[in-house]
Amino acid sequence: MKQKDIATIIIVAFVSAVLSLLVTGKIFVTSENRQQEVEVVDVISTDFQQPDSRYFNKDSINPTIDSEIGSGTNQNPFNGTSQ
């Protein structure tokens, strides 16, 4: 590389560094007295209310138990014939 090329690269790097510093200064302007409203979160309580007894009681249907409808005597249920 020639000395002229090295000098050109250094000048271009310096100018680009100064320009990037100026541009970021304009984009990320911080103000000392800038305030922003935030949402207030309610305090989490350790008290637990019992669920509604209309839905959660001993007589409710348990969806985790298998239920069988009719007699399952057909060994090939998808062949189109029933036994």
Summary of the structure (lengths in Angstrom):
residues: 83
radius of gyration: 37.4
end to end distance: 91.7
largest distance: 96.4
contacts: 73
relative contact order: 0.05
helix: 30%
strand: 0%
